[in-house]
């Protein structure tokens, strides 16, 4: 592969931008500065840009522990996006498989594999998502049965799918749903006269948030975790 094409694929830049980087002497191949974009790379060539080795990436699968205050989009006029938390080549090629609100924390899955994320987000696929919920008011025991039967959310035409509610304390609960309506967890509790004051996603399908990840940290998914949605 030509060096300039390699740079366009690993850095997400145009061929013209790659040429400028080369002319500026910012790229080395096997330890030597190379300025010619037409240079042919061997299979084992080591390409470094600004002290960082570049590698062609295949499909990427990432688990992020999302902090509060970050939005799950690439561009936002008011808030930082989750993508600024990544130290990755071409983060603009990644997307979130199942967004969270800005004030919601916890498990976010990110990938550049559209088919894989479709299995998580498509209404045709039943994918469980579990949330730890903090409420403003005590949760009555009968809410367990109410959510199990489904509730009618304002603006919707059908009941929510059956959801599993486990009460942890008077104002704390764990809720598992199998769909992803807009602000669904908050709207479900609002429908029974309560208000969510804290929301943290713990699990998507069989993938659980890694306890070792601090807010803002991320890691690649294991082969077993990726395979769950293949």
N, C-alpha and C positions, 0 to 999 in steps of 0.2 A: 504494500500500500504506500502511496505517496505520503510524505510527511505533512503536507498542508491538508490533505483529506483526513489524515489521522487527527490533526488538531481540531478540525471542524466537528468531528464526531465525538471527541473526548471532552472538548471545552464548550461545545455548543455555539461556536462562533462561525461567521461567514468565511469564505475563502479569502476575501480581501482583508478581513481582520487577522486571519491566520498569517497572511503574508507580512503584515505590519509587525506582528509579534516576532516573527522570524528575523526580519531586518533589524529589529531592536536588540537582537542577540539574547532573547529571553528563553530560548529553547535549546536544550542540549540533547544529543543522541549518543548514548554510550560514553557520556562524560565530556564530549566535545561540542562546542557551540556550532550549530548548523543554521545557515540562513537561506538555504535553497529549498523552496517548497516542493520541488520535483524530486528531492532525495527519496530513494526507495528504502523502505524499512524492512529489515529481516524479521522473521517471526519472533526472535528473542531480543530485539532491540529495546534498550531502555531509554524512554523518552521522558525528559524532565522539564517542567515549566515552573519557573519561580520556586525552585527547590522542592517541587512536588512531582512525584512520578505519576505519569498518566497511564491509564489502562482502559482499553475498550471494555465497556460493561455490557453484560447481558441483561436480562430482566432483573430488576432490583425489588426487594421486598424488605420493608423497614417497619420496625415497631418504635413508636415515639410515645414518651410519657408527656402529654401536652400540659403545659402550665396554663393557668388562667390568664386571660388578656390577649391571647393569640388567636387569630382566625385561620380557618382551614381553606384559604384561597391563596392564589399567587399575588394578587394585588388588592390592597385595601387603602382607602384614603385616610383612615383614622387609626388603625391598629396594626401592629406588626403581624406578619404571617408566620405560620409554623415552618415555612421553608427557610427562613433566616436562621433557624436553629440547626440546620444541616450543614455539615462540612463535606459536601458531595460535589462531584463533577456534574454539571448540567442539572441542577435541581429543578429547573423549569420543565424538565421532561417528566418529572414525577407528579402524581396526583394523589389525593386522599381518597381512600376507599371507605366512605362512611364518615361524613363530617361531624364535628362537634361545634356547639355554640362557643362564642368567645369566652364566656364565663364558665364553661364546662371543662373539667380536667380529665386526664386519664388516657386510656389506650386509643391511639390513632395508628392506623395502618396506611402506609404510603408505598406506591409502586409505579412502575411504568408499563405494567402488564395489564392492558385493558380487559382482557378476557377473565383474568384472575379476579380483578376488582368487581367485575360484573356479577360474579357468583356471590359476592358479599352484599351488593347494593340492590340487585334486581328484585322486585317484588315477587317474581316467579320462584325465587329460591328462599326457603325458610332458614334464616340465619339468626340464631339467638344472640342477643346482646344484653349484658348484665351491667347494671348501674348501682352504685351506692348513692343513696338519696338522703339528704338532710331536709327536714320539713319545718315550716314555721309553727305548725300546730300538731298536737298528738294525732296519730293515725288510728282510727277505730278498727277493731278486729274485723268488722264486716267488709272493710275495703278489700280484704284478700279475696273474698267471694265475688265482689263487684268487678274487680280487675280480671278475675278468672273467666267471667262471663263476657267481658268486653264492655267498653263504655263508648258513648257517642260524644265525639269531640265537636266543638263548635265549628261549623263550616264543612263538616264531613257528611257523607251520605250513608256510611256503613259504620257499624261498631268496630272498635279496634279488635285485633285478634286476641284470643285468650292470653293473658300475661300472668306470670308467677310473681307474687309479692310475698316477701319474707320480712317480718317485723323484727328489728334488732333491738330497738328501744322505743319509747313513746314517740320520738320524733326522728328516728332513723330507720331506714328500710333498705332492702336490696330488691330491685325490680328487674325481671328478665322479660324482654319483649322480643318479638320475631318480625318486626317491621320497622320502618324508619320514617314515619310521618313527621312533618315539620314540628319541631319543639314537642315531640310526642310525650316524653315523660312529664314535662312541666304541664302540658295541657291535660294529661290524664289526672294528675293530682288536683289541678284547678277544677276539673269537672266534679270532684267530690268535696270542693270547698276548702282545699288546702293550697299551700304555696311552697314551691321548692326554693330553698335558700342555698343549697349546695348539691352539686351533681358531679359524679366521678365515674367514668366508664372503666370497668374492670376486665371485661371479657368480650370477645367477638368470636362466635363459634367455639372452637376448641382452643383458641389462642387467648391466653391470659396475660395481662400486663406483668412484665418482669419486675419483681420486687426490688431488684438491684438498680433499676433505673430511677434516678432522681428526676424531678420535674425539669423538662427541657432536654434530657438525655435521650439517646436512641441507640438501637442496635439493629443489625440485620436479623431477619427471621431465620430460624433453623430450617433444614430441609424438611423435617417432619411438620413444622408449622406451615410452611409453604404448601406442602402436599395436601393439607386438609382441604384447601379450596381448589385443588386441581381435579 
